[in-house]
Amino acid sequence: MKDFVYNGQPSRVVFGSGSLRHLEREIELLGARRALVLSTPEQIDQATMVAERLGPRASGIFARAVMHVPIETAREAQDEALRLGADCAVVIGGGSTTGLGKAIALESGLPILAIPTTYAGSEMTPIYGITEAGVKKTGKDPRVLPRTVIYDPELTLSLPVAFSVTSGINAIAHAAEGLYAQDGNPVMDLMAEEGIRAIGEALPLIGQRPQDLAARSEALYGAWLCGAVLGNVGMALHHKLCHTLGGSFNLPHAEVHTVVLPHAIAFNAAAAPRAVARIARALGGADGGSAAAQLFDLALRNGAPVALKDIGMQVGNLDQAADLAVRNPYWNPRPFGPAQRNEIRDLLQRAYEGVRPS
């Protein structure tokens, strides 16, 4: 066994159907008195429900979270938290809302209580991302890790099937890269493989029966594990490409992860054979060479997009995307710096066209 370092993240998880009933208790345990509730405009009804449940503990609602956390929106939310005298943030929704809560915490140190309604997994990480002048900048800071996460599968029942699939594959991406991360360890490997398995089995069931609470619970369980992996290890090629495509070209977050992941795994397959074999095994395959194709098929068979051209990417922007991706590369088992620019451009072309990896 290789040498490794393991640091547990100091977060509290409350998991189970109906667990939202514990919200008031969890706010009290944080020692908070005035919670600012955050959501996207589309989820203002859920934010209102949370605020009503909190009663006088809710200082207000900020329902303007959007993808990729534009710095302008982050500043507006920070100003609102200060104006209302909030001493914590309650985020309900997916990665966009959690990201906004993290932006507030980064500046103010306010504790976050997260209530995920998707499978994004960002609630389990100290990673933040803020987009400024068309470039998404990411970083790590322990202040942005939510102190408490309430996972209530009942809140995911209204998540449309199409977004359930892309959100779930987004979560799988966190665990998949964790399996070949430079700072990986055996504990994260176990969590990663189990998380991939749980989501891979749950998504087809959700597609067949969207109100299947058991399948929704399994997917949320997998998302928690995959998010925890991302929170403990570094990111690689896949996340660099998605940060570039999402932040610079405003592509939808979960969908771009869904499209890019099979191609990133294919790119890394020869350099990380054991990790890729574990991905394949978790998805029910027999050999590592099939992992990229299995991920592509999981998306395709469940109605998710598999081509960048279908989610808003313009072919004329592929050269710029390749240039941006290799300018400041993340560590990756197979290098992808400026010397590999043409290889990354070819990868993006295949992802643009939706070619099944083989």
C-alpha positions as a Markdown table, in Angstrom:
| # | Residue | x | y | z |
|---|---|---|---|---|
| 1 | Met | 0.0 | 0.0 | 0.0 |
| 2 | Lys | 1.3 | 3.5 | -0.9 |
| 3 | Asp | 2.0 | 6.1 | 1.8 |
| 4 | Phe | -0.8 | 8.6 | 2.2 |
| 5 | Val | -2.2 | 11.5 | 4.3 |
| 6 | Tyr | -5.8 | 11.6 | 5.3 |
| 7 | Asn | -7.6 | 14.7 | 6.7 |
| 8 | Gly | -11.3 | 14.3 | 7.7 |
| 9 | Gln | -13.5 | 17.3 | 6.9 |
| 10 | Pro | -15.2 | 18.8 | 9.9 |
| 11 | Ser | -18.8 | 18.7 | 8.7 |
| 12 | Arg | -22.0 | 17.3 | 10.2 |
| 13 | Val | -24.4 | 15.3 | 8.1 |
| 14 | Val | -28.0 | 14.6 | 8.8 |
| 15 | Phe | -29.4 | 12.1 | 6.3 |
| 16 | Gly | -32.8 | 10.6 | 5.9 |
| 17 | Ser | -36.3 | 11.0 | 4.5 |
| 18 | Gly | -38.0 | 13.8 | 6.2 |
| 19 | Ser | -34.8 | 15.1 | 7.9 |
| 20 | Leu | -35.7 | 18.7 | 7.1 |
| 21 | Arg | -37.7 | 18.5 | 10.3 |
| 22 | His | -34.4 | 18.8 | 12.2 |
| 23 | Leu | -33.6 | 22.2 | 10.6 |
| 24 | Glu | -34.4 | 24.3 | 13.7 |
| 25 | Arg | -32.3 | 22.0 | 15.9 |
| 26 | Glu | -29.4 | 22.2 | 13.6 |
| 27 | Ile | -29.6 | 26.0 | 13.4 |
| 28 | Glu | -29.6 | 26.1 | 17.2 |
| 29 | Leu | -26.5 | 23.8 | 17.3 |
| 30 | Leu | -24.7 | 26.3 | 15.1 |
| 31 | Gly | -25.5 | 29.0 | 17.7 |
| 32 | Ala | -27.1 | 31.1 | 15.0 |
| 33 | Arg | -30.0 | 33.6 | 15.4 |
| 34 | Arg | -30.4 | 35.3 | 12.1 |
| 35 | Ala | -30.2 | 33.1 | 9.0 |
| 36 | Leu | -30.1 | 34.4 | 5.4 |
| 37 | Val | -31.8 | 31.9 | 3.1 |
| 38 | Leu | -30.3 | 31.6 | -0.3 |
| 39 | Ser | -31.7 | 30.0 | -3.5 |
| 40 | Thr | -32.0 | 30.4 | -7.2 |
| 41 | Pro | -35.0 | 32.4 | -8.6 |
| 42 | Glu | -36.5 | 29.1 | -9.7 |
| 43 | Gln | -36.4 | 27.7 | -6.1 |
| 44 | Ile | -37.8 | 30.7 | -4.3 |
| 45 | Asp | -40.8 | 28.6 | -3.1 |
| 46 | Gln | -38.5 | 26.2 | -1.3 |
| 47 | Ala | -36.5 | 29.1 | 0.1 |
| 48 | Thr | -39.8 | 30.6 | 1.4 |
| 49 | Met | -40.8 | 27.3 | 2.9 |
| 50 | Val | -37.4 | 27.2 | 4.8 |
| 51 | Ala | -37.7 | 30.8 | 5.9 |
| 52 | Glu | -41.3 | 30.2 | 7.2 |
| 53 | Arg | -40.1 | 27.1 | 9.1 |
| 54 | Leu | -37.4 | 29.1 | 10.7 |
| 55 | Gly | -39.7 | 31.9 | 11.6 |
| 56 | Pro | -38.0 | 34.7 | 13.5 |
| 57 | Arg | -34.6 | 33.0 | 13.0 |
| 58 | Ala | -34.8 | 33.9 | 9.3 |
| 59 | Ser | -33.4 | 37.3 | 8.5 |
| 60 | Gly | -34.4 | 37.3 | 4.9 |
| 61 | Ile | -34.3 | 35.6 | 1.5 |
| 62 | Phe | -31.8 | 36.2 | -1.3 |
| 63 | Ala | -33.1 | 34.2 | -4.3 |
| 64 | Arg | -30.7 | 35.4 | -7.0 |
| 65 | Ala | -28.1 | 32.6 | -7.2 |
| 66 | Val | -27.0 | 31.7 | -10.7 |
| 67 | Met | -24.5 | 29.4 | -12.3 |
| 68 | His | -20.8 | 29.9 | -11.9 |
| 69 | Val | -21.2 | 32.5 | -9.2 |
| 70 | Pro | -20.6 | 35.8 | -11.0 |
| 71 | Ile | -18.6 | 38.1 | -8.7 |
| 72 | Glu | -21.3 | 40.8 | -9.0 |
| 73 | Thr | -23.9 | 38.4 | -7.6 |
| 74 | Ala | -21.6 | 37.4 | -4.8 |
| 75 | Arg | -21.0 | 41.0 | -3.8 |
| 76 | Glu | -24.8 | 41.7 | -3.8 |
| 77 | Ala | -25.4 | 38.7 | -1.5 |
| 78 | Gln | -22.5 | 39.7 | 0.8 |
| 79 | Asp | -24.0 | 43.2 | 1.1 |
| 80 | Glu | -27.4 | 41.8 | 1.8 |
| 81 | Ala | -26.1 | 39.5 | 4.5 |
| 82 | Leu | -24.4 | 42.5 | 6.1 |
| 83 | Arg | -27.4 | 44.7 | 5.8 |
| 84 | Leu | -29.7 | 42.1 | 7.5 |
| 85 | Gly | -27.2 | 41.3 | 10.2 |
| 86 | Ala | -27.2 | 37.6 | 9.3 |
| 87 | Asp | -25.1 | 35.3 | 11.4 |
| 88 | Cys | -25.4 | 32.2 | 9.1 |
| 89 | Ala | -26.5 | 31.3 | 5.6 |
| 90 | Val | -29.0 | 28.5 | 4.8 |
| 91 | Val | -28.6 | 27.4 | 1.2 |
| 92 | Ile | -31.3 | 25.3 | -0.4 |
| 93 | Gly | -30.7 | 24.0 | -3.9 |
| 94 | Gly | -27.8 | 22.8 | -6.0 |
| 95 | Gly | -24.3 | 23.8 | -6.7 |
| 96 | Ser | -25.1 | 27.4 | -7.8 |
| 97 | Thr | -26.8 | 28.2 | -4.5 |
| 98 | Thr | -24.1 | 26.5 | -2.4 |
| 99 | Gly | -21.5 | 28.3 | -4.4 |
| 100 | Leu | -23.1 | 31.6 | -3.6 |
| 101 | Gly | -23.2 | 30.7 | 0.1 |
| 102 | Lys | -19.5 | 29.9 | -0.1 |
| 103 | Ala | -18.7 | 33.3 | -1.7 |
| 104 | Ile | -20.4 | 34.9 | 1.3 |
| 105 | Ala | -18.6 | 32.7 | 3.8 |
| 106 | Leu | -15.2 | 33.4 | 2.1 |
| 107 | Glu | -15.6 | 37.2 | 2.8 |
| 108 | Ser | -17.5 | 37.1 | 6.1 |
| 109 | Gly | -16.8 | 33.7 | 7.7 |
| 110 | Leu | -20.5 | 33.1 | 8.2 |
| 111 | Pro | -21.3 | 29.4 | 8.8 |
| 112 | Ile | -23.3 | 27.6 | 6.1 |
| 113 | Leu | -26.1 | 25.1 | 6.6 |
| 114 | Ala | -26.7 | 23.3 | 3.3 |
| 115 | Ile | -29.9 | 21.6 | 2.1 |
| 116 | Pro | -29.1 | 20.0 | -1.2 |
| 117 | Thr | -31.9 | 19.3 | -3.7 |
| 118 | Thr | -29.6 | 18.0 | -6.4 |
| 119 | Tyr | -26.7 | 15.6 | -6.6 |
| 120 | Ala | -24.0 | 18.3 | -7.1 |
| 121 | Gly | -22.0 | 17.4 | -4.0 |
| 122 | Ser | -20.4 | 20.9 | -3.6 |
| 123 | Glu | -21.9 | 21.0 | -0.1 |
| 124 | Met | -19.2 | 18.5 | 1.0 |
| 125 | Thr | -16.2 | 20.5 | -0.2 |
| 126 | Pro | -14.1 | 23.5 | 0.9 |
| 127 | Ile | -13.8 | 24.4 | -2.8 |
| 128 | Tyr | -15.2 | 27.7 | -4.1 |
| 129 | Gly | -15.5 | 29.1 | -7.6 |
| 130 | Ile | -16.2 | 32.7 | -8.6 |
| 131 | Thr | -16.4 | 34.0 | -12.2 |
| 132 | Glu | -15.0 | 37.4 | -13.0 |
| 133 | Ala | -14.5 | 38.9 | -16.4 |
| 134 | Gly | -15.4 | 35.6 | -18.1 |
| 135 | Val | -12.9 | 33.5 | -16.2 |
| 136 | Lys | -13.8 | 31.1 | -13.4 |
| 137 | Lys | -11.3 | 31.1 | -10.6 |
| 138 | Thr | -11.4 | 28.3 | -8.0 |
| 139 | Gly | -9.7 | 27.8 | -4.7 |
| 140 | Lys | -9.9 | 26.0 | -1.4 |
| 141 | Asp | -10.6 | 27.6 | 2.0 |
| 142 | Pro | -11.9 | 25.8 | 5.1 |
| 143 | Arg | -14.2 | 28.8 | 5.8 |
| 144 | Val | -16.5 | 27.8 | 2.9 |
| 145 | Leu | -17.1 | 24.2 | 3.9 |
| 146 | Pro | -20.7 | 24.0 | 5.1 |
| 147 | Arg | -20.8 | 23.2 | 8.8 |
| 148 | Thr | -24.0 | 21.2 | 8.6 |
| 149 | Val | -25.6 | 19.4 | 5.6 |
| 150 | Ile | -29.2 | 18.1 | 5.8 |
| 151 | Tyr | -29.8 | 15.5 | 3.1 |
| 152 | Asp | -33.6 | 14.9 | 2.7 |
| 153 | Pro | -34.4 | 12.7 | -0.3 |
| 154 | Glu | -38.0 | 13.9 | -0.3 |
| 155 | Leu | -36.7 | 17.3 | -1.5 |
| 156 | Thr | -35.2 | 15.7 | -4.6 |
| 157 | Leu | -38.5 | 14.2 | -5.8 |
| 158 | Ser | -39.4 | 17.3 | -7.8 |
| 159 | Leu | -36.0 | 17.3 | -9.5 |
| 160 | Pro | -36.7 | 16.6 | -13.2 |
| 161 | Val | -35.4 | 13.4 | -14.6 |
| 162 | Ala | -33.2 | 15.0 | -17.1 |
| 163 | Phe | -31.5 | 17.2 | -14.5 |
| 164 | Ser | -31.3 | 14.2 | -12.1 |
| 165 | Val | -29.2 | 12.4 | -14.6 |
| 166 | Thr | -26.8 | 15.2 | -15.4 |
| 167 | Ser | -26.5 | 16.2 | -11.8 |
| 168 | Gly | -25.8 | 12.5 | -10.9 |
| 169 | Ile | -23.1 | 12.2 | -13.5 |
| 170 | Asn | -21.6 | 15.5 | -12.3 |
| 171 | Ala | -21.3 | 13.8 | -8.9 |
| 172 | Ile | -19.7 | 10.7 | -10.5 |
| 173 | Ala | -17.1 | 13.0 | -12.0 |
| 174 | His | -16.0 | 14.0 | -8.5 |
| 175 | Ala | -15.4 | 10.5 | -7.5 |
| 176 | Ala | -13.9 | 9.4 | -10.8 |
| 177 | Glu | -11.1 | 12.0 | -10.6 |
| 178 | Gly | -10.6 | 11.2 | -6.9 |
| 179 | Leu | -9.6 | 7.7 | -7.9 |
| 180 | Tyr | -6.5 | 8.9 | -9.7 |
| 181 | Ala | -5.9 | 12.1 | -7.7 |
| 182 | Gln | -2.3 | 12.9 | -6.8 |
| 183 | Asp | -3.3 | 13.2 | -3.1 |
| 184 | Gly | -5.7 | 10.2 | -3.1 |
| 185 | Asn | -5.8 | 7.6 | -0.3 |
| 186 | Pro | -7.5 | 4.2 | 0.3 |
| 187 | Val | -10.3 | 5.8 | 2.3 |
| 188 | Met | -11.3 | 8.1 | -0.5 |
| 189 | Asp | -10.9 | 5.2 | -3.0 |
| 190 | Leu | -13.5 | 3.2 | -1.1 |
| 191 | Met | -15.9 | 6.1 | -0.9 |
| 192 | Ala | -15.4 | 7.0 | -4.6 |
| 193 | Glu | -16.2 | 3.5 | -5.9 |
| 194 | Glu | -19.2 | 3.1 | -3.6 |
| 195 | Gly | -20.5 | 6.6 | -4.6 |
| 196 | Ile | -20.2 | 5.8 | -8.3 |
| 197 | Arg | -21.9 | 2.5 | -7.8 |
| 198 | Ala | -24.8 | 4.0 | -5.9 |
| 199 | Ile | -25.5 | 6.7 | -8.5 |
| 200 | Gly | -24.9 | 4.4 | -11.4 |
| 201 | Glu | -27.6 | 2.1 | -10.1 |
| 202 | Ala | -30.0 | 4.8 | -9.1 |
| 203 | Leu | -30.2 | 6.9 | -12.2 |
| 204 | Pro | -31.9 | 4.3 | -14.5 |
| 205 | Leu | -34.4 | 3.7 | -11.7 |
| 206 | Ile | -35.2 | 7.4 | -11.3 |
| 207 | Gly | -35.6 | 7.5 | -15.1 |
| 208 | Gln | -38.2 | 4.8 | -14.9 |
| 209 | Arg | -39.9 | 5.9 | -11.7 |
| 210 | Pro | -39.1 | 9.6 | -10.8 |
| 211 | Gln | -41.1 | 9.3 | -7.5 |
| 212 | Asp | -39.1 | 6.2 | -6.3 |
| 213 | Leu | -38.0 | 7.5 | -2.9 |
| 214 | Ala | -35.6 | 4.5 | -2.4 |
| 215 | Ala | -33.8 | 5.3 | -5.7 |
| 216 | Arg | -33.7 | 9.0 | -4.8 |
| 217 | Ser | -32.2 | 8.1 | -1.5 |
| 218 | Glu | -29.6 | 6.0 | -3.1 |
| 219 | Ala | -28.6 | 8.7 | -5.5 |
| 220 | Leu | -28.4 | 11.3 | -2.7 |
| 221 | Tyr | -26.3 | 8.9 | -0.7 |
| 222 | Gly | -23.9 | 8.5 | -3.7 |
| 223 | Ala | -23.8 | 12.2 | -4.2 |
| 224 | Trp | -22.7 | 12.7 | -0.5 |
| 225 | Leu | -19.9 | 10.2 | -1.0 |
| 226 | Cys | -18.7 | 11.6 | -4.3 |
| 227 | Gly | -18.8 | 15.2 | -2.9 |
| 228 | Ala | -16.8 | 14.1 | 0.2 |
| 229 | Val | -14.2 | 12.6 | -2.2 |
| 230 | Leu | -13.9 | 15.9 | -4.1 |
| 231 | Gly | -13.6 | 17.7 | -0.7 |
| 232 | Asn | -10.6 | 15.7 | 0.3 |
| 233 | Val | -8.5 | 15.3 | -2.8 |
| 234 | Gly | -7.3 | 17.5 | -5.7 |
| 235 | Met | -9.0 | 18.0 | -9.1 |
| 236 | Ala | -7.5 | 17.1 | -12.5 |
| 237 | Leu | -8.2 | 17.4 | -16.2 |
| 238 | His | -11.9 | 16.9 | -16.2 |
| 239 | His | -12.6 | 19.6 | -13.7 |
| 240 | Lys | -10.2 | 22.0 | -15.4 |
| 241 | Leu | -12.0 | 21.5 | -18.7 |
| 242 | Cys | -15.4 | 22.0 | -17.1 |
| 243 | His | -14.3 | 25.1 | -15.2 |
| 244 | Thr | -13.0 | 26.5 | -18.5 |
| 245 | Leu | -16.1 | 25.7 | -20.5 |
| 246 | Gly | -18.6 | 26.7 | -17.8 |
| 247 | Gly | -16.9 | 29.9 | -16.6 |
| 248 | Ser | -15.7 | 31.2 | -20.0 |
| 249 | Phe | -18.5 | 30.1 | -22.2 |
| 250 | Asn | -21.4 | 30.0 | -19.7 |
| 251 | Leu | -22.3 | 26.4 | -20.4 |
| 252 | Pro | -24.7 | 24.7 | -18.0 |
| 253 | His | -22.7 | 23.2 | -15.1 |
| 254 | Ala | -24.1 | 19.7 | -14.8 |
| 255 | Glu | -24.5 | 19.2 | -18.5 |
| 256 | Val | -20.9 | 20.1 | -19.3 |
| 257 | His | -19.7 | 17.7 | -16.7 |
| 258 | Thr | -21.9 | 15.0 | -18.2 |
| 259 | Val | -20.5 | 15.6 | -21.7 |
| 260 | Val | -16.9 | 15.9 | -20.9 |
| 261 | Leu | -16.4 | 13.1 | -18.3 |
| 262 | Pro | -16.2 | 10.1 | -20.7 |
| 263 | His | -13.6 | 11.9 | -22.8 |
| 264 | Ala | -11.5 | 12.9 | -19.8 |
| 265 | Ile | -11.6 | 9.3 | -18.6 |
| 266 | Ala | -10.6 | 8.0 | -22.0 |
| 267 | Phe | -7.7 | 10.5 | -22.1 |
| 268 | Asn | -6.4 | 9.3 | -18.8 |
| 269 | Ala | -7.2 | 5.6 | -19.2 |
| 270 | Ala | -3.6 | 4.5 | -20.1 |
| 271 | Ala | -2.0 | 6.6 | -17.4 |
| 272 | Ala | -4.3 | 5.5 | -14.6 |
| 273 | Pro | -5.4 | 2.0 | -15.4 |
| 274 | Arg | -6.2 | 0.9 | -11.9 |
| 275 | Ala | -8.4 | 3.9 | -11.2 |
| 276 | Val | -10.3 | 3.5 | -14.5 |
| 277 | Ala | -10.8 | -0.2 | -13.8 |
| 278 | Arg | -12.5 | 0.7 | -10.5 |
| 279 | Ile | -14.8 | 3.1 | -12.3 |
| 280 | Ala | -15.8 | 0.4 | -14.7 |
| 281 | Arg | -16.3 | -2.1 | -11.9 |
| 282 | Ala | -18.5 | 0.4 | -10.0 |
| 283 | Leu | -20.6 | 0.8 | -13.1 |
| 284 | Gly | -21.0 | -2.9 | -13.6 |
| 285 | Gly | -18.3 | -3.4 | -16.2 |
| 286 | Ala | -15.6 | -6.1 | -16.4 |
| 287 | Asp | -12.6 | -4.2 | -17.5 |
| 288 | Gly | -11.1 | -0.7 | -17.2 |
| 289 | Gly | -11.1 | -0.1 | -20.9 |
| 290 | Ser | -14.9 | 0.2 | -21.0 |
| 291 | Ala | -15.2 | 2.9 | -18.3 |
| 292 | Ala | -15.3 | 5.8 | -20.7 |
| 293 | Ala | -17.9 | 4.1 | -22.9 |
| 294 | Gln | -20.0 | 3.1 | -19.9 |
| 295 | Leu | -20.2 | 6.7 | -18.7 |
| 296 | Phe | -21.1 | 7.8 | -22.2 |
| 297 | Asp | -23.8 | 5.1 | -22.4 |
| 298 | Leu | -25.1 | 6.0 | -18.9 |
| 299 | Ala | -25.8 | 9.5 | -20.2 |
| 300 | Leu | -27.2 | 8.5 | -23.6 |
| 301 | Arg | -29.5 | 5.8 | -22.3 |
| 302 | Asn | -31.0 | 8.1 | -19.7 |
| 303 | Gly | -31.7 | 11.0 | -22.0 |
| 304 | Ala | -28.8 | 13.3 | -21.0 |
| 305 | Pro | -26.8 | 15.3 | -23.6 |
| 306 | Val | -23.6 | 13.8 | -24.9 |
| 307 | Ala | -22.3 | 16.6 | -27.2 |
| 308 | Leu | -21.1 | 20.1 | -26.4 |
| 309 | Lys | -22.8 | 21.3 | -29.6 |
| 310 | Asp | -26.2 | 20.4 | -28.0 |
| 311 | Ile | -25.6 | 22.5 | -24.8 |
| 312 | Gly | -24.6 | 25.8 | -26.3 |
| 313 | Met | -20.9 | 25.5 | -27.3 |
| 314 | Gln | -19.9 | 27.0 | -30.6 |
| 315 | Val | -17.4 | 25.2 | -32.7 |
| 316 | Gly | -15.5 | 28.5 | -33.2 |
| 317 | Asn | -14.7 | 28.6 | -29.5 |
| 318 | Leu | -13.0 | 25.3 | -29.3 |
| 319 | Asp | -9.6 | 26.7 | -30.0 |
| 320 | Gln | -9.9 | 29.3 | -27.3 |
| 321 | Ala | -11.1 | 26.7 | -24.9 |
| 322 | Ala | -8.1 | 24.5 | -25.5 |
| 323 | Asp | -5.8 | 27.5 | -25.1 |
| 324 | Leu | -7.4 | 28.4 | -21.8 |
| 325 | Ala | -7.4 | 24.8 | -20.5 |
| 326 | Val | -3.7 | 24.3 | -21.0 |
| 327 | Arg | -2.6 | 27.7 | -19.8 |
| 328 | Asn | -2.7 | 26.8 | -16.1 |
| 329 | Pro | -3.2 | 23.1 | -15.9 |
| 330 | Tyr | -4.2 | 21.1 | -12.8 |
| 331 | Trp | -2.1 | 18.1 | -11.9 |
| 332 | Asn | -3.2 | 15.1 | -14.0 |
| 333 | Pro | -1.9 | 11.5 | -14.3 |
| 334 | Arg | -1.3 | 12.3 | -18.0 |
| 335 | Pro | 0.1 | 15.8 | -18.5 |
| 336 | Phe | -2.0 | 18.4 | -20.4 |
| 337 | Gly | 0.1 | 21.5 | -20.5 |
| 338 | Pro | 0.9 | 23.7 | -23.5 |
| 339 | Ala | 2.9 | 20.9 | -25.1 |
| 340 | Gln | -0.3 | 18.8 | -25.2 |
| 341 | Arg | -2.5 | 21.6 | -26.5 |
| 342 | Asn | -3.4 | 19.8 | -29.8 |
| 343 | Glu | -4.4 | 16.6 | -27.9 |
| 344 | Ile | -6.8 | 18.7 | -25.7 |
| 345 | Arg | -8.2 | 20.4 | -28.8 |
| 346 | Asp | -8.9 | 16.9 | -30.3 |
| 347 | Leu | -10.6 | 15.8 | -27.0 |
| 348 | Leu | -12.8 | 18.9 | -27.1 |
| 349 | Gln | -13.7 | 18.2 | -30.8 |
| 350 | Arg | -14.8 | 14.7 | -29.9 |
| 351 | Ala | -16.8 | 16.1 | -27.0 |
| 352 | Tyr | -18.3 | 18.7 | -29.3 |
| 353 | Glu | -19.5 | 16.1 | -31.8 |
| 354 | Gly | -20.6 | 13.6 | -29.1 |
| 355 | Val | -18.4 | 10.8 | -30.3 |
| 356 | Arg | -18.6 | 7.6 | -28.1 |
| 357 | Pro | -15.2 | 6.8 | -26.6 |
| 358 | Ser | -13.8 | 3.4 | -27.4 |
